[in-house]
Amino acid sequence: MLKIQDFNKLIVANWKLNGSFSFTKEYMDQIRFKTIKNQKNCLIICPPVPYISEFKSSNLLTGGQDCSRYINGAYTGEISTKMLKDMGCQICIVGHSERREFFNDSNEIIHEKLNNCIEDKIIPIFCIGENLNQRKEGRAKQVIKDQLMASLPKDYSDENIILAYEPLWAIGSGLIPKIDEISEIHSYIKEEVLNNQNIKILYGGSVKAENYKKIIDLKEVDGLLIGGASIQIAEFKKILEF
Ligand code: PEP
């Protein structure tokens, strides 16, 4: 299992429903892990499932974008955590807001997926975050706490789970919270919700080359979950220079 506590900052690339075999090859040719490995940082690529195995010939780590709530059986179209492990994945994004919105992933389903990841030694990147209305109404912290309490597995620890704070209104929108607000939410989760356990928390939502540095330099931020900018190779290479 990936030893997440060995790393200073983690960058996770979420390709979403994008890519092709030729794009995967170009990506592997151009994105170098060495640059950041030396600094005790970690880069993990989450392409769509058909492209995951292609990365075996590179030294880039891979993860899934989602997994099944089921272990095996008659569930057409599903991919289990065991299968992700078989393909060489180290992590799996769970509870992404796009899964919650378009595929009805409830807190209960997310809880089951997180359990499957932990059981199969895949590190889940558990996504949480408020929508714009909840933020305007001053309920962001409560929403995040509720999401955590409803889905966190019983036997989670700072070695087997990573969180990603992704305000819904920031994902793919070009908007990001103020730097102080990111810091405040991360501190709130670490100190008040999780009682100072050493759980790593990534930030995600419209991270780009022009704004990533201030975010990743925050001591409360353990890394970045990057969607759109992670499939723009030139843009992503700039982010990997940190
Ligand atoms: C994401 O997909 O988790 C994400 C943060 O997307 P984007 O970087 O495009 O906002």
Residues whose N, C-alpha, C, O or C-beta is under 5 A from the ligand:
A	BS01	PEP	N14 A170 I171 G172 S173 G204 G205 S206 V207 L225 I226 G227 G228 A229
